[in-house]
Amino acid sequence: MILGFLAEGGTDFVSGAALSDKLGLSRTAVWKHVETLRRLGYEIEAQPARGYRLLQVPDRLTSLELSPLLMTRELGRTVHHYETLPSTNAKAFELAHEGALHGEVVVAEAQTAGKGRRGRTWVSPKGKNLALSVVLRPEIAPARAPELTLLAAVALADALEGAGTSPTIKWPNDVQLGGRKVAGILTELSADTERVHFVVLGLGVNLNAEPADFPDDVRPLATSVLEARQQKVPRALFTSALLSRLEDWLDTWQASGFEPVRQAWKRRSTLLGHQVLVRADAKELRGVAADLDDSGALLVRVDGRLERVLAGDVEQLRPR
């Protein structure tokens, strides 16, 4: 709680007396809490007769860093933080089976075997990027679950734009900067034939990764916010903004359905109107990406007819 009050104070000092009154603690107890925060890496200035001022926070993603920044009602209000996990999605899925509530978040400082689409791995080096999974419990039929992937892509793009970049979305779940992947989404669910029990929405964002952090085969295809804007990203601040945008879009989706998400996705799309090559299940499809239908499928015009693509890898082709 002391950290929250100091964060609210911004660049101003917060008096020890005010902290003591607000928290119902003695001045000595307030000082001991401040010393504990300092040992955890928080830089806190103290001046007689003026109080305390928060100068710098450690670049970590525990609830201590996130809670004072959150503007959400539910998302991120419970944070399960780990130094290292093989996969935040796998841990969130486990917690959801054990009863984790809507909005609970799993975050890891490092991810060693994160799951990407089609069996690929998403690795995140320690303390540089964002590897986060959130448990959602929407009351929907399983057929609507793919809408959440596209919703998350829009929320991610909004957060990245707020961080000073110009993101675009590549169907179905890649967010790009300058044509290179900066973020990905993996949606997994537990459901029966009629309803979804829960959804785990995995979000991986390259925030402060440098080119040397990417494997040789990935380096030409991937980028980070640091590389794009030549300035480090405060990870807790970005995470808070992302959860806020995600909750905003979930509210819109619940109130108005998929159409507002669909239109926002189309505005961010790099594919619509362009020649594409779709690879799925050992088949290839060449045509023009024409539209996104009302369920989130990509419509590709091939020889005058529209083909509905539900899954696959899509490559934008250069004009001959």
Secondary structure, 3 states (H helix, E strand, C coil): CHHHHHHHHCCCCECHHHHHHHHCCCHHHHHHHHHHHHHCCCEEEEECCCEEEEEECCCCCCHHHHHHHCCCCCCCCCEEEEEEECCHHHHHHHHHHCCCCCCCEEEEEEEEEEECHHHCEEEECCCCCEEEEEEECCCCCHHHCHHHHHHHHHHHHHHHHHCCCCEEEECCCEEEECCEEEEEEEEEEEECCCCEEEEEEEEEECCCCCHHHCCCCCCCCECCHHHHHCCCCCHHHHHHHHHHHHHHHHHHHHHHCCHHHHHHHHHHECCCCCEEEEEECCEEEEEEEEEECCCCCEEEEECCEEEEECCCEEEECCCC
